[in-house]
Amino acid sequence: MEVLLVDDDLEAQSIVNTTLRNAGFNVIAVNDGLSGLDAAMSEKPELILADFRLLGIDIVDFVRRVRDKAYLAETPIILLVRREENYDSLFMQSVGISAIVNKPIDPTALSSEVTKHMPIVQTSALPVDSPAEDLPPEKASQVEDPEVTRKIISALQTDDLLKKNILEVIERISWEVLPEVLEAALPKETIKTLVESVVWETVPALAEIEIKKEIKRLQSESTEV
């Protein structure tokens, strides 16, 4: 995943490069705002870090021109700001800033914000076999039935053991997909807490897939008996 850094501060460039490259990111660094716009449009980074005081262009204009491009409209932009600088954080959020990191940059804070705002890997992009494709038509329709899905979600909300099992699957996948990023950014227990807090919003499809696989397994065992 690529991160674009727009900042002429050599110390900031060094910290960002070291911290994010060690975490598995590819960092593209430019010194001024106009070069930053060119790089954003040509490289299409997953995230942008920009200094509050850009050379050659006002930060607000920079953000608005980035947001004007449809393919960059949702790209997170993290602002790098010195503590003594005056700025309106609410206004910055309103024009499209996703988060703010203070200078001098703390590597831990930087890693945390980058990881938090980096786009999540979509489960639909992962190769998953349909659990219903090998079932007889009447069984397949039962698995795909909206009422079955509703009961699955209801069970996930009330059955603590089932929910624990699903969370363990998701946590394992998280460590397999982004191990270096996660380990560099946060302790394992913190990752587990974050997974539990957002799992039903970010990966409900994965939970449903696991339940459907279990349905298929039970149906297969029943047929063998």
Order of alpha helices (4+ residues) and beta strands (2+ residues): beta-alpha-beta-alpha-beta-alpha-beta-alpha-beta-alpha-alpha-alpha-alpha-alpha-alpha-alpha
